[in-house]
Structures are given as C-alpha cells and as structure tokens.
Amino acid sequence: MSTLVSTATNKTQRPPFASVLRELRLQARLSQLALSSEAEISSRHLSFLETGRARPSREMVLHLGQVLNLPLAQSNRLLDAAGFAAVYGQCDLSDPSMAPARSVIDTYLTSLEPNPAIVTDRCWNVLQRSQAATALGSAAASLPGIEHREDDNLLLSTLDPNCLRPLIANWRQVAGHLVLRLRRELALAPDTRRQALLDQAMTFPDVAGLSIVDTLGEAGPMLPVQMRVGELQLSFITLLTSFGSPMDATLQELHIETYLPADAATATLLARWAKGST
C-alpha cells in the first residue's frame, strides 16, 4: 500500500503528507504505536510515513483517514498533501449539484413548523431559517436595545450583550454549554476557522470566565433555553440534526438546530404564531 523513498528525509523537513499525518495523529492524541495498531500496520512503517521515508498509496491515505475518523474535508487535505486528487466534494450549498440536498433541507424545515429551526455550517454561521425561526427573530429584533449582527453567527449572537444575550434568562448556562460544545468540536476536528471563532467568543464580557459549573442547571435530563421576548416567556429544548451519510464535506458540516417547546405555554404560543395570531 506504499513505496519506500530511497533518499532519507530530514525529520525537521518532512514532506507535506508526513507533516500533516503527524499533525492529525497528535490532534487525535494517539501515539504511533496506537495508530499503527488501529490501522493494522507496523509501527516502523507508520514511522517511515511520518518522516517521509515511505510514500503512501491512495488506499493507505484513505485507510488512515478512516482510522483517524477524519471529517471529509480533512481527508481531502490528507489526500492533497500526499499528491492525490480529493475524493469528497466540497460545494457551496447554492451550487446546482446541491439542489437535492437543498430540497431535503426545505422539506425538513417545513415539517418542523411551528417549531423554530436554523441551519448552520461548522462555524455556526446561519445559512437558513424556518418560518417560525424568522418570526421569532423578528419579534426579538423589534425590542429596544436588541441588534442584529451582520455576520449572522448563532454563537456570537448568543454571546453578544447587544444581541440575543439579554433575551436568554439562563444565559450563563446556555453560553457555558455552547462554548463547551465548541471546545469539544475543536478537540475532535481542530481547524483554524473554528479556533478563530473560539478566540472571538472569548472577547465578549464574562465569556472567558465561564466554566463547566455554569452549564449545570436544575435537575433534569436536558438544559432548556429560557427566553424572555418582551412579556413573553418561552422555554426550548434544542435538537441537532445532520445528514447521515454525506459524501460532500459541506453537507457533513451542516447542522439543523431545532428549538422544541419545553413546556405547554411555549407550544401554545408557537401554534398561535403559526396561525398568524399574536
């Protein structure tokens, strides 16, 4: 599955594939022995791959990507570093080839009404909203002192004291949970854009001081998002949905966050909004 390179390579000047493989292995917190065992190859061979003394085949690159449980975009990166063409697509959602996926998303959002739902990418940028989410957002934006961020980023909007933060009654719990979620995502699949998002999140007041304790709420199986929109009191449980078998990196990174009513009063209010009542 690979061939040896006849000339020795200085360990401090690894070829692109060797450097990327070592980086991804370290990010996965695996030793060479652990990764070679999982991949069912010798640790000596893996060492040769990481120092550039061996050149991987396309099959070996894909195999290591699977063993490392890499996201599709990272698998493409590993292939590119080894000199092979990308296997997985990475198209913008507006691309004509994504029409079937857009149709599925539209149908799913419609089926969720009257519950608000938001489509985001891996960096929490909002790509699409359901009608209920648009209605809830409009109600919030009509309140004095509430602004809409131009970047339309769900995480940053939640942390921003001029945006959604004043509307969330249990903000420290919600914000602590979201920051913890981002840290976990970074630990599983590090990348510069997500790291930049976390760095930006840390600049908002009180965010850097949040801890795991802040995510703990009252006894219960789930953490609700409790909102005050004017005189309205709403309580939501969030549900994340993603594509089950994506072959495109963009689709793999999409999430649909649905806000389901956590109490009867919220369910009644959403039903009234769906019928055009106030």
Residue pairs with C-beta under 8 A, 6 or more apart in sequence:
1 41
1 56
1 57
1 59
1 60
1 63
2 45
2 49
2 54
2 55
2 56
2 57
2 60
3 54
3 55
3 57
4 48
4 53
4 54
4 55
5 52
5 53
5 54
5 55
8 53
9 15
9 18
9 51
9 52
9 53
11 51
14 22
14 50
14 51
14 52
15 52
16 81
16 82
17 49
17 52
17 55
17 56
17 61
17 78
17 81
17 82
17 83
18 49
18 50
18 51
18 52
19 81
20 77
20 78
20 81
21 49
21 50
21 64
21 78
21 81
22 50
24 68
24 70
24 74
24 78
25 32
25 35
25 50
25 68
27 190
28 35
28 68
28 69
30 38
30 68
32 43
32 46
32 47
32 50
33 43
35 46
35 64
35 67
35 68
36 42
36 43
36 45
36 46
37 43
38 67
39 46
39 63
39 64
39 67
45 54
47 53
48 54
49 56
49 60
55 82
56 64
56 82
58 79
58 82
58 84
61 78
61 79
61 82
61 84
62 75
62 79
62 87
64 78
65 74
65 75
65 78
65 79
70 78
70 189
71 189
71 249
71 252
71 253
72 88
72 90
72 246
72 247
72 248
72 249
72 252
73 88
73 90
73 191
73 249
73 252
73 253
74 189
74 191
75 87
75 88
76 86
76 87
76 88
76 90
76 249
79 85
79 86
79 87
80 86
88 247
88 248
88 249
89 97
89 247
89 248
89 249
89 250
90 248
90 249
90 250
91 97
91 98
91 248
91 250
92 98
92 250
93 101
93 102
93 127
93 250
93 254
98 248
98 250
98 251
101 243
101 248
101 251
105 119
105 128
105 254
105 256
108 117
108 241
108 256
109 117
109 119
109 128
109 130
109 256
110 130
112 130
112 132
112 258
113 130
113 131
113 132
113 274
114 132
114 270
114 271
114 273
114 274
115 130
115 132
115 258
115 259
115 260
115 261
115 270
116 129
116 130
116 132
116 133
116 135
116 136
116 236
116 258
116 259
116 270
117 129
117 130
117 132
117 133
117 256
117 257
117 258
117 259
118 126
118 128
118 129
118 130
118 133
118 154
118 256
118 257
119 126
119 127
119 128
119 129
119 254
119 255
119 256
120 126
120 127
120 154
120 254
120 255
120 257
121 127
121 250
121 253
121 254
122 185
122 191
122 193
122 194
122 253
123 153
123 193
123 194
123 197
124 153
124 154
124 155
124 156
124 182
124 197
125 151
125 152
125 153
125 154
126 152
126 153
126 154
127 254
129 137
132 270
132 273
132 274
133 259
135 273
136 229
136 259
136 273
137 148
139 229
139 230
139 232
140 146
140 164
140 167
140 229
141 148
143 167
143 229
143 230
145 162
145 166
146 162
146 163
146 164
146 166
146 167
147 160
147 162
147 163
148 157
148 163
149 156
149 157
149 160
149 163
153 197
154 257
155 178
155 182
155 197
155 201
156 163
156 197
156 200
156 201
156 204
157 163
157 164
158 164
158 165
158 168
158 174
158 175
158 178
159 165
159 175
159 178
159 201
159 204
159 207
160 204
161 204
161 205
165 171
165 175
167 227
167 228
167 229
168 174
168 175
168 225
168 226
168 227
169 226
169 227
169 228
170 217
170 223
170 224
170 225
170 226
172 206
172 210
172 214
173 214
173 215
173 216
173 217
173 223
174 223
174 225
175 206
175 207
175 210
175 214
176 210
176 211
176 212
176 213
176 214
176 215
177 215
177 223
179 198
179 201
179 207
179 210
180 212
180 215
182 194
182 197
182 198
182 201
183 198
185 194
186 194
186 195
186 198
201 207
202 208
215 223
217 223
217 224
222 237
222 262
224 235
224 236
224 237
224 262
225 235
225 236
225 237
225 238
225 259
226 233
226 234
226 235
226 236
227 233
227 234
227 235
227 236
228 234
232 269
233 265
234 261
234 265
234 266
234 269
235 261
235 262
235 263
235 265
235 266
236 259
236 260
236 261
236 262
236 266
237 259
237 260
237 261
237 262
238 257
238 258
238 259
238 260
239 257
239 258
239 260
240 255
240 256
240 257
240 258
241 255
241 256
241 257
241 258
242 252
242 254
242 255
242 256
243 251
243 252
243 254
246 252
261 267
261 270
272 278
